[in-house]
């Protein structure tokens, strides 16, 4: 049930706070709480961008399920110089609106169904075990580069059909393309992103050509021959879909695994609880998604004048939904700033809501469940090596640059 509250206090029109500051990167939640307490629907200017900032759960649901709020290509209006980047974004499902979004989602959706994802579980488990085995002689472990990234790279590469030897290149490309949708991007970021887009387009054009000649058991081959009510993907949509899945398959899941481990290390009681009770992993992952949401913000634009919480959002105005704030709304979650791996129910919005609910959510959950559980069962004496981990400066994402720890492998203890 939606709660209607009359707010007499509003936030300043301009927030004197940088989303790039070390203070915010370390802990954004005090600012979220301040914004939400003042008014969960506030029109302010942040990083020189004026728009409506949404920090309340009910208000976020209302916007995300309202089809009058549209997605749009996150490029500047005068973007002819970024043609290659625009080619990719124009045909990406995530930036599409009905009916194209629905059509594309149907074509790709079957590959990420629970039934299909479960078929990859043995491969994911084998990969996690192999990656952890490699850590045996390492004095310092980086959860990001030693576990989270290689796991997600190998899994999404296998599903899409990208050869393993190309996965490191895709990490570099993913970082470049992700920064082009950052609201603080500058000309250099867009130019670099456009150069990357050209390389990625050329790469997938060649790979798609090979799959047309020699189909394999992968997503690219499936999409090439896929038909939904007689309607095929266009070549441009096929290219954009492959690129989107590689990017999304990296970014969200790497962040989820890394953030989950950090949350546990910052809460030793919860780490002990999960280590002693592995079946809690499913509710634990949902709590990690809520507590440190990999995606912190999503954007929409109003296609007409729309009233939300007694505020009128005008046609063409931008709306920024702070997922990280929404998932800690005390009106929806009891003790929202407390990590509780047994929390249930847990209706977080980490994967979005409505027609744009994350297509790869099941895969991300399974990867994280296996990675965290196997790591905890194989390792002991897990400790952070720094008190303040490094966060990437990337607006809209909760993304660790690295997460360095020390740990002892269980078989090493047995030998001693």
VOFI-479721 format. One record per residue (C-alpha): x, y, z; residue in one letter. Coordinates in Angstrom, 3 decimals. Example, Ala and Ser with C-alpha at 12.3 -4.5 7.8 and 13.67 -1.06 7.14 Angstrom:
# residues 2
@u: 12.300 v: -4.500 w: 7.800 r: A
@u: 13.670 v: -1.060 w: 7.140 r: S
# end
This chain:
# residues 416
@u: 0.000 v: 0.000 w: 0.000 r: X
@u: 1.343 v: 3.428 w: -0.951 r: X
@u: 1.748 v: 5.848 w: 1.938 r: X
@u: 0.845 v: 9.475 w: 1.393 r: X
@u: 2.830 v: 11.893 w: 3.530 r: X
@u: 2.722 v: 15.676 w: 3.593 r: X
@u: 6.260 v: 17.070 w: 3.658 r: X
@u: 6.724 v: 20.617 w: 4.898 r: X
@u: 10.503 v: 20.581 w: 4.592 r: X
@u: 12.286 v: 20.595 w: 1.246 r: X
@u: 15.935 v: 20.346 w: 0.318 r: X
@u: 17.955 v: 23.230 w: -1.133 r: X
@u: 17.708 v: 23.676 w: -4.899 r: X
@u: 21.433 v: 23.061 w: -5.195 r: X
@u: 23.211 v: 20.419 w: -3.138 r: X
@u: 26.706 v: 21.600 w: -2.074 r: X
@u: 28.037 v: 18.073 w: -2.178 r: X
@u: 30.164 v: 16.156 w: -4.649 r: X
@u: 29.271 v: 12.618 w: -5.664 r: X
@u: 32.985 v: 12.215 w: -6.381 r: X
@u: 34.136 v: 13.115 w: -2.870 r: X
@u: 35.917 v: 10.491 w: -0.804 r: X
@u: 33.347 v: 11.054 w: 1.942 r: X
@u: 30.428 v: 10.206 w: -0.343 r: X
@u: 32.188 v: 7.281 w: -2.017 r: X
@u: 33.006 v: 5.801 w: 1.381 r: X
@u: 29.463 v: 6.176 w: 2.692 r: X
@u: 26.675 v: 7.723 w: 0.565 r: X
@u: 23.888 v: 6.753 w: 2.944 r: X
@u: 23.866 v: 9.793 w: 5.278 r: X
@u: 23.187 v: 12.029 w: 2.256 r: X
@u: 20.477 v: 9.652 w: 1.046 r: X
@u: 18.854 v: 9.762 w: 4.488 r: X
@u: 19.006 v: 13.552 w: 4.543 r: X
@u: 17.382 v: 13.852 w: 1.110 r: X
@u: 14.676 v: 11.309 w: 1.941 r: X
@u: 13.867 v: 12.896 w: 5.299 r: X
@u: 13.472 v: 16.307 w: 3.679 r: X
@u: 11.353 v: 15.044 w: 0.792 r: X
@u: 11.602 v: 11.785 w: -1.187 r: X
@u: 10.703 v: 13.677 w: -4.371 r: X
@u: 12.921 v: 16.749 w: -4.675 r: X
@u: 13.919 v: 18.932 w: -7.602 r: X
@u: 17.541 v: 19.878 w: -7.124 r: X
@u: 20.769 v: 20.498 w: -9.003 r: X
@u: 23.560 v: 18.024 w: -8.433 r: X
@u: 26.780 v: 18.008 w: -10.477 r: X
@u: 25.268 v: 20.823 w: -12.583 r: X
@u: 22.390 v: 18.526 w: -13.573 r: X
@u: 18.916 v: 19.696 w: -12.603 r: X
@u: 16.287 v: 17.048 w: -12.110 r: X
@u: 14.003 v: 15.222 w: -9.732 r: X
@u: 15.806 v: 13.046 w: -7.206 r: X
@u: 13.790 v: 10.129 w: -5.851 r: X
@u: 14.840 v: 8.596 w: -2.527 r: X
@u: 11.592 v: 6.998 w: -1.269 r: X
@u: 10.555 v: 3.397 w: -1.944 r: X
@u: 6.878 v: 3.983 w: -2.779 r: X
@u: 7.732 v: 6.925 w: -4.995 r: X
@u: 10.341 v: 4.866 w: -6.860 r: X
@u: 7.833 v: 2.060 w: -7.482 r: X
@u: 5.289 v: 4.563 w: -8.792 r: X
@u: 7.789 v: 5.938 w: -11.315 r: X
@u: 9.355 v: 2.642 w: -12.396 r: X
@u: 5.986 v: 1.061 w: -13.186 r: X
@u: 4.594 v: 4.151 w: -14.948 r: X
@u: 5.193 v: 3.806 w: -18.698 r: X
@u: 4.916 v: 7.577 w: -19.098 r: X
@u: 8.420 v: 7.748 w: -17.656 r: X
@u: 10.686 v: 6.778 w: -20.540 r: X
@u: 14.258 v: 5.683 w: -21.015 r: X
@u: 16.386 v: 7.739 w: -23.345 r: X
@u: 19.824 v: 7.554 w: -24.901 r: X
@u: 22.266 v: 8.971 w: -22.301 r: X
@u: 24.227 v: 11.092 w: -24.771 r: X
@u: 24.360 v: 14.867 w: -25.176 r: X
@u: 21.895 v: 16.303 w: -27.695 r: X
@u: 24.706 v: 17.462 w: -29.978 r: X
@u: 26.299 v: 14.057 w: -30.309 r: X
@u: 27.014 v: 13.650 w: -34.030 r: X
@u: 30.730 v: 13.358 w: -33.256 r: X
@u: 29.972 v: 10.224 w: -31.205 r: X
@u: 28.290 v: 8.262 w: -33.989 r: X
@u: 29.762 v: 4.853 w: -33.129 r: X
@u: 28.777 v: 5.202 w: -29.492 r: X
@u: 25.316 v: 6.315 w: -30.516 r: X
@u: 24.943 v: 3.317 w: -32.848 r: X
@u: 25.388 v: 1.009 w: -29.884 r: X
@u: 23.154 v: 2.900 w: -27.474 r: X
@u: 20.383 v: 3.483 w: -30.029 r: X
@u: 19.720 v: -0.246 w: -30.316 r: X
@u: 20.422 v: -1.363 w: -26.751 r: X
@u: 17.401 v: -2.966 w: -25.111 r: X
@u: 18.035 v: -1.128 w: -21.844 r: X
@u: 17.442 v: 2.240 w: -23.563 r: X
@u: 14.425 v: 1.082 w: -25.580 r: X
@u: 10.788 v: 1.777 w: -24.788 r: X
@u: 7.699 v: -0.270 w: -25.761 r: X
@u: 7.021 v: -1.906 w: -28.140 r: X
@u: 10.679 v: -2.442 w: -29.178 r: X
@u: 11.787 v: -3.148 w: -25.618 r: X
@u: 9.178 v: -5.883 w: -25.193 r: X
@u: 10.114 v: -7.510 w: -28.508 r: X
@u: 13.847 v: -7.542 w: -27.748 r: X
@u: 13.312 v: -8.788 w: -24.209 r: X
@u: 11.280 v: -11.747 w: -25.489 r: X
@u: 13.995 v: -12.702 w: -27.936 r: X
@u: 16.750 v: -12.715 w: -25.320 r: X
@u: 14.762 v: -13.636 w: -22.217 r: X
@u: 14.734 v: -17.408 w: -22.643 r: X
@u: 18.523 v: -17.603 w: -22.334 r: X
@u: 18.389 v: -16.046 w: -18.857 r: X
@u: 15.435 v: -18.010 w: -17.500 r: X
@u: 15.921 v: -19.909 w: -14.240 r: X
@u: 15.791 v: -23.230 w: -16.096 r: X
@u: 18.575 v: -22.276 w: -18.519 r: X
@u: 20.739 v: -20.538 w: -15.895 r: X
@u: 20.626 v: -23.661 w: -13.707 r: X
@u: 22.237 v: -25.573 w: -16.572 r: X
@u: 25.299 v: -23.353 w: -16.116 r: X
@u: 25.528 v: -24.031 w: -12.356 r: X
@u: 28.083 v: -26.886 w: -12.693 r: X
@u: 30.283 v: -24.700 w: -14.930 r: X
@u: 30.044 v: -21.802 w: -12.471 r: X
@u: 30.928 v: -24.079 w: -9.543 r: X
@u: 33.908 v: -25.571 w: -11.401 r: X
@u: 35.133 v: -22.102 w: -12.356 r: X
@u: 34.875 v: -20.782 w: -8.787 r: X
@u: 36.803 v: -23.786 w: -7.436 r: X
@u: 39.535 v: -23.346 w: -10.057 r: X
@u: 39.870 v: -19.636 w: -9.277 r: X
@u: 40.091 v: -20.267 w: -5.535 r: X
@u: 42.665 v: -23.035 w: -6.065 r: X
@u: 44.892 v: -20.442 w: -7.734 r: X
@u: 44.871 v: -18.373 w: -4.527 r: X
@u: 46.683 v: -21.008 w: -2.473 r: X
@u: 50.112 v: -19.369 w: -2.576 r: X
@u: 48.966 v: -15.732 w: -2.612 r: X
@u: 49.771 v: -13.676 w: 0.463 r: X
@u: 47.319 v: -10.961 w: -0.560 r: X
@u: 44.035 v: -11.609 w: -2.389 r: X
@u: 42.051 v: -9.030 w: -4.332 r: X
@u: 38.440 v: -10.224 w: -4.415 r: X
@u: 37.751 v: -7.997 w: -7.436 r: X
@u: 40.572 v: -9.100 w: -9.754 r: X
@u: 41.195 v: -12.597 w: -8.367 r: X
@u: 37.605 v: -13.830 w: -8.065 r: X
@u: 34.716 v: -11.543 w: -9.029 r: X
@u: 35.984 v: -10.288 w: -12.377 r: X
@u: 37.460 v: -13.503 w: -13.808 r: X
@u: 34.378 v: -15.484 w: -12.758 r: X
@u: 31.859 v: -13.139 w: -14.357 r: X
@u: 34.050 v: -12.719 w: -17.440 r: X
@u: 34.326 v: -16.447 w: -18.049 r: X
@u: 30.628 v: -17.095 w: -17.433 r: X
@u: 29.224 v: -14.330 w: -19.639 r: X
@u: 31.830 v: -15.066 w: -22.316 r: X
@u: 30.693 v: -18.688 w: -22.384 r: X
@u: 27.000 v: -17.744 w: -22.566 r: X
@u: 27.366 v: -15.067 w: -25.240 r: X
@u: 30.034 v: -16.908 w: -27.218 r: X
@u: 33.101 v: -14.711 w: -26.712 r: X
@u: 36.374 v: -16.718 w: -26.687 r: X
@u: 38.057 v: -16.895 w: -23.268 r: X
@u: 41.244 v: -15.322 w: -24.579 r: X
@u: 39.376 v: -12.070 w: -25.288 r: X
@u: 37.892 v: -11.584 w: -21.806 r: X
@u: 40.575 v: -9.211 w: -20.471 r: X
@u: 40.087 v: -6.938 w: -23.458 r: X
@u: 36.383 v: -6.779 w: -22.673 r: X
@u: 37.059 v: -5.600 w: -19.130 r: X
@u: 38.899 v: -2.590 w: -20.529 r: X
@u: 36.152 v: -1.935 w: -23.077 r: X
@u: 33.431 v: -2.312 w: -20.445 r: X
@u: 35.022 v: 0.305 w: -18.172 r: X
@u: 35.324 v: 2.745 w: -21.084 r: X
@u: 31.702 v: 2.319 w: -22.200 r: X
@u: 30.275 v: 2.432 w: -18.664 r: X
@u: 31.871 v: 5.842 w: -18.089 r: X
@u: 29.993 v: 7.300 w: -21.098 r: X
@u: 26.690 v: 7.064 w: -19.196 r: X
@u: 28.153 v: 8.699 w: -16.081 r: X
@u: 26.461 v: 12.069 w: -15.532 r: X
@u: 29.848 v: 13.681 w: -14.791 r: X
@u: 31.385 v: 12.529 w: -18.099 r: X
@u: 33.383 v: 15.037 w: -20.141 r: X
@u: 34.401 v: 15.310 w: -23.785 r: X
@u: 37.495 v: 13.129 w: -23.330 r: X
@u: 35.414 v: 10.318 w: -21.816 r: X
@u: 32.950 v: 10.480 w: -24.710 r: X
@u: 35.710 v: 10.562 w: -27.345 r: X
@u: 37.419 v: 7.587 w: -25.710 r: X
@u: 34.063 v: 5.824 w: -25.439 r: X
@u: 33.358 v: 6.406 w: -29.106 r: X
@u: 36.754 v: 4.930 w: -30.049 r: X
@u: 35.957 v: 1.919 w: -27.860 r: X
@u: 32.525 v: 1.571 w: -29.443 r: X
@u: 34.114 v: 1.327 w: -32.890 r: X
@u: 36.462 v: -1.442 w: -31.692 r: X
@u: 33.623 v: -3.360 w: -30.045 r: X
@u: 31.383 v: -3.035 w: -33.098 r: X
@u: 34.140 v: -4.336 w: -35.360 r: X
@u: 34.853 v: -7.206 w: -32.963 r: X
@u: 31.254 v: -8.406 w: -32.819 r: X
@u: 30.669 v: -7.928 w: -36.535 r: X
@u: 33.495 v: -10.374 w: -37.162 r: X
@u: 32.330 v: -12.784 w: -34.450 r: X
@u: 28.739 v: -12.742 w: -35.751 r: X
@u: 30.027 v: -13.408 w: -39.250 r: X
@u: 31.891 v: -16.479 w: -37.942 r: X
@u: 28.793 v: -17.739 w: -36.109 r: X
@u: 26.643 v: -17.387 w: -39.214 r: X
@u: 29.099 v: -19.627 w: -41.030 r: X
@u: 29.698 v: -21.986 w: -38.097 r: X
@u: 26.944 v: -21.871 w: -35.415 r: X
@u: 27.770 v: -22.965 w: -31.866 r: X
@u: 25.865 v: -23.540 w: -28.647 r: X
@u: 25.904 v: -19.911 w: -27.530 r: X
@u: 23.718 v: -16.822 w: -27.373 r: X
@u: 25.045 v: -15.262 w: -30.572 r: X
@u: 24.220 v: -18.376 w: -32.595 r: X
@u: 20.788 v: -18.575 w: -30.973 r: X
@u: 19.950 v: -14.955 w: -31.728 r: X
@u: 21.059 v: -15.309 w: -35.324 r: X
@u: 18.469 v: -18.001 w: -35.943 r: X
@u: 15.907 v: -16.826 w: -33.395 r: X
@u: 12.492 v: -15.803 w: -34.591 r: X
@u: 9.666 v: -14.517 w: -32.465 r: X
@u: 6.362 v: -14.477 w: -34.327 r: X
@u: 8.274 v: -14.195 w: -37.566 r: X
@u: 10.247 v: -11.112 w: -36.452 r: X
@u: 14.046 v: -11.293 w: -36.313 r: X
@u: 16.564 v: -9.040 w: -34.663 r: X
@u: 18.048 v: -6.484 w: -37.012 r: X
@u: 21.816 v: -6.664 w: -37.478 r: X
@u: 22.154 v: -3.467 w: -35.430 r: X
@u: 20.021 v: -4.865 w: -32.601 r: X
@u: 22.017 v: -8.094 w: -32.596 r: X
@u: 25.259 v: -6.151 w: -32.245 r: X
@u: 23.884 v: -3.904 w: -29.498 r: X
@u: 22.402 v: -6.840 w: -27.575 r: X
@u: 25.698 v: -8.738 w: -27.522 r: X
@u: 27.539 v: -5.646 w: -26.311 r: X
@u: 24.926 v: -4.874 w: -23.649 r: X
@u: 25.045 v: -8.393 w: -22.237 r: X
@u: 28.835 v: -8.354 w: -22.016 r: X
@u: 28.806 v: -4.983 w: -20.214 r: X
@u: 25.899 v: -5.792 w: -17.891 r: X
@u: 27.231 v: -9.289 w: -17.262 r: X
@u: 30.504 v: -7.807 w: -16.039 r: X
@u: 29.604 v: -4.682 w: -14.132 r: X
@u: 26.643 v: -5.670 w: -11.977 r: X
@u: 27.871 v: -9.110 w: -10.927 r: X
@u: 31.461 v: -8.048 w: -10.214 r: X
@u: 30.076 v: -5.322 w: -7.956 r: X
@u: 27.610 v: -7.705 w: -6.302 r: X
@u: 30.259 v: -10.290 w: -5.391 r: X
@u: 32.796 v: -7.703 w: -4.203 r: X
@u: 30.263 v: -5.659 w: -2.222 r: X
@u: 28.877 v: -8.834 w: -0.634 r: X
@u: 32.299 v: -9.848 w: 0.630 r: X
@u: 32.981 v: -6.360 w: 1.985 r: X
@u: 29.628 v: -6.331 w: 3.784 r: X
@u: 30.463 v: -9.635 w: 5.457 r: X
@u: 33.944 v: -8.514 w: 6.480 r: X
@u: 32.478 v: -5.360 w: 8.018 r: X
@u: 29.976 v: -7.499 w: 9.945 r: X
@u: 31.898 v: -10.452 w: 11.482 r: X
@u: 28.766 v: -11.770 w: 13.206 r: X
@u: 27.005 v: -12.108 w: 9.849 r: X
@u: 30.086 v: -13.700 w: 8.271 r: X
@u: 30.194 v: -16.279 w: 11.079 r: X
@u: 26.466 v: -16.901 w: 10.716 r: X
@u: 26.713 v: -17.551 w: 6.968 r: X
@u: 29.856 v: -19.655 w: 7.286 r: X
@u: 28.118 v: -21.879 w: 9.841 r: X
@u: 24.812 v: -21.988 w: 7.923 r: X
@u: 25.502 v: -22.114 w: 4.142 r: X
@u: 21.785 v: -22.529 w: 3.196 r: X
@u: 21.301 v: -18.896 w: 4.270 r: X
@u: 23.138 v: -17.842 w: 1.107 r: X
@u: 19.939 v: -17.080 w: -0.826 r: X
@u: 18.561 v: -14.610 w: 1.702 r: X
@u: 22.100 v: -13.328 w: 2.275 r: X
@u: 22.553 v: -12.373 w: -1.383 r: X
@u: 19.203 v: -10.558 w: -1.355 r: X
@u: 20.359 v: -8.623 w: 1.694 r: X
@u: 23.693 v: -7.746 w: 0.080 r: X
@u: 21.772 v: -6.490 w: -2.960 r: X
@u: 19.682 v: -4.264 w: -0.698 r: X
@u: 22.425 v: -3.155 w: 1.673 r: X
@u: 25.086 v: -2.242 w: -0.935 r: X
@u: 23.175 v: -2.122 w: -4.222 r: X
@u: 25.561 v: -2.584 w: -7.194 r: X
@u: 23.514 v: -0.067 w: -9.181 r: X
@u: 22.863 v: 3.044 w: -7.102 r: X
@u: 20.907 v: 5.123 w: -9.573 r: X
@u: 18.694 v: 4.771 w: -12.637 r: X
@u: 17.201 v: 7.555 w: -14.745 r: X
@u: 13.943 v: 8.262 w: -16.562 r: X
@u: 12.453 v: 11.210 w: -18.430 r: X
@u: 8.813 v: 12.333 w: -18.191 r: X
@u: 6.944 v: 12.080 w: -21.508 r: X
@u: 4.175 v: 14.343 w: -20.170 r: X
@u: 3.319 v: 16.266 w: -17.019 r: X
@u: 3.005 v: 13.711 w: -14.191 r: X
@u: 2.153 v: 14.184 w: -10.515 r: X
@u: 4.120 v: 12.182 w: -7.953 r: X
@u: 3.671 v: 12.749 w: -4.221 r: X
@u: 1.927 v: 16.096 w: -4.808 r: X
@u: 4.791 v: 17.296 w: -7.028 r: X
@u: 4.334 v: 17.933 w: -10.759 r: X
@u: 7.149 v: 16.574 w: -12.901 r: X
@u: 6.974 v: 18.418 w: -16.217 r: X
@u: 7.290 v: 16.863 w: -19.643 r: X
@u: 10.954 v: 16.494 w: -20.589 r: X
@u: 12.272 v: 16.732 w: -17.026 r: X
@u: 14.825 v: 14.172 w: -15.901 r: X
@u: 14.164 v: 11.873 w: -12.956 r: X
@u: 17.008 v: 10.213 w: -11.024 r: X
@u: 15.983 v: 7.286 w: -8.814 r: X
@u: 18.550 v: 6.611 w: -6.090 r: X
@u: 18.246 v: 2.831 w: -5.746 r: X
@u: 20.721 v: 2.861 w: -2.860 r: X
@u: 18.466 v: 5.256 w: -0.951 r: X
@u: 15.240 v: 3.490 w: -1.870 r: X
@u: 16.592 v: 0.184 w: -0.552 r: X
@u: 17.190 v: 1.773 w: 2.849 r: X
@u: 13.833 v: 3.503 w: 3.203 r: X
@u: 12.755 v: 2.963 w: 6.844 r: X
@u: 9.106 v: 3.026 w: 5.769 r: X
@u: 9.713 v: -0.199 w: 3.847 r: X
@u: 12.580 v: -1.903 w: 5.692 r: X
@u: 12.933 v: -2.399 w: 9.440 r: X
@u: 16.350 v: -1.247 w: 10.664 r: X
@u: 17.392 v: -0.410 w: 7.078 r: X
@u: 20.993 v: 0.452 w: 7.947 r: X
@u: 21.514 v: -2.904 w: 9.633 r: X
@u: 22.846 v: -5.911 w: 7.684 r: X
@u: 20.697 v: -8.977 w: 8.355 r: X
@u: 21.441 v: -11.944 w: 6.082 r: X
@u: 18.255 v: -13.705 w: 7.224 r: X
@u: 16.007 v: -10.736 w: 6.346 r: X
@u: 12.804 v: -12.029 w: 4.753 r: X
@u: 10.843 v: -10.749 w: 2.930 r: X
@u: 13.278 v: -8.422 w: 1.206 r: X
@u: 11.547 v: -6.523 w: -1.632 r: X
@u: 14.608 v: -4.494 w: -2.668 r: X
@u: 14.820 v: -2.762 w: -6.042 r: X
@u: 18.474 v: -3.567 w: -6.772 r: X
@u: 17.491 v: -5.135 w: -10.104 r: X
@u: 14.903 v: -2.502 w: -10.918 r: X
@u: 11.155 v: -2.904 w: -11.230 r: X
@u: 8.560 v: -3.223 w: -13.953 r: X
@u: 9.289 v: -3.790 w: -17.631 r: X
@u: 12.990 v: -2.940 w: -17.233 r: X
@u: 13.618 v: -5.436 w: -14.401 r: X
@u: 17.141 v: -6.769 w: -14.928 r: X
@u: 17.119 v: -9.647 w: -17.410 r: X
@u: 20.280 v: -11.182 w: -15.954 r: X
@u: 19.192 v: -11.082 w: -12.306 r: X
@u: 18.928 v: -14.871 w: -11.974 r: X
@u: 22.412 v: -15.391 w: -13.410 r: X
@u: 23.898 v: -12.698 w: -11.149 r: X
@u: 22.280 v: -14.263 w: -8.082 r: X
@u: 23.532 v: -17.768 w: -8.895 r: X
@u: 27.089 v: -16.554 w: -9.576 r: X
@u: 27.173 v: -14.587 w: -6.320 r: X
@u: 25.636 v: -17.407 w: -4.269 r: X
@u: 28.217 v: -19.906 w: -5.496 r: X
@u: 31.207 v: -17.535 w: -5.312 r: X
@u: 30.520 v: -16.385 w: -1.744 r: X
@u: 29.540 v: -19.775 w: -0.341 r: X
@u: 32.445 v: -21.698 w: -1.871 r: X
@u: 34.921 v: -19.003 w: -0.796 r: X
@u: 33.675 v: -19.088 w: 2.792 r: X
@u: 33.787 v: -22.888 w: 2.907 r: X
@u: 37.310 v: -23.046 w: 1.447 r: X
@u: 38.838 v: -20.128 w: 3.350 r: X
@u: 39.241 v: -19.133 w: 6.981 r: X
@u: 40.881 v: -16.257 w: 8.912 r: X
@u: 39.526 v: -13.843 w: 6.295 r: X
@u: 40.647 v: -10.281 w: 7.070 r: X
@u: 40.633 v: -6.917 w: 5.317 r: X
@u: 44.132 v: -5.548 w: 4.749 r: X
@u: 42.963 v: -1.905 w: 4.701 r: X
@u: 40.401 v: -0.124 w: 6.838 r: X
@u: 39.034 v: 1.909 w: 3.921 r: X
@u: 38.744 v: 0.048 w: 0.592 r: X
@u: 39.053 v: 1.999 w: -2.661 r: X
@u: 35.818 v: 2.786 w: -4.498 r: X
@u: 35.709 v: 3.579 w: -8.206 r: X
@u: 34.575 v: 7.100 w: -9.061 r: X
@u: 31.552 v: 6.136 w: -11.153 r: X
@u: 28.244 v: 7.912 w: -10.639 r: X
@u: 25.306 v: 5.569 w: -10.301 r: X
@u: 27.299 v: 2.483 w: -9.316 r: X
@u: 28.617 v: 1.098 w: -6.025 r: X
@u: 31.822 v: -0.346 w: -7.383 r: X
@u: 35.024 v: -1.291 w: -5.573 r: X
@u: 38.309 v: -0.616 w: -7.336 r: X
@u: 39.851 v: -3.417 w: -5.316 r: X
@u: 39.149 v: -5.371 w: -2.148 r: X
@u: 42.380 v: -6.696 w: -0.676 r: X
@u: 42.183 v: -9.373 w: 1.994 r: X
@u: 44.274 v: -12.081 w: 3.614 r: X
@u: 42.915 v: -15.585 w: 4.142 r: X
@u: 44.057 v: -19.119 w: 4.851 r: X
@u: 42.941 v: -22.020 w: 2.696 r: X
@u: 41.348 v: -24.804 w: 4.743 r: X
@u: 43.614 v: -27.591 w: 3.420 r: X
@u: 46.653 v: -25.529 w: 4.463 r: X
@u: 45.372 v: -25.540 w: 8.041 r: X
@u: 44.834 v: -29.301 w: 7.885 r: X
@u: 48.447 v: -29.790 w: 6.779 r: X
@u: 49.684 v: -27.690 w: 9.677 r: X
# end
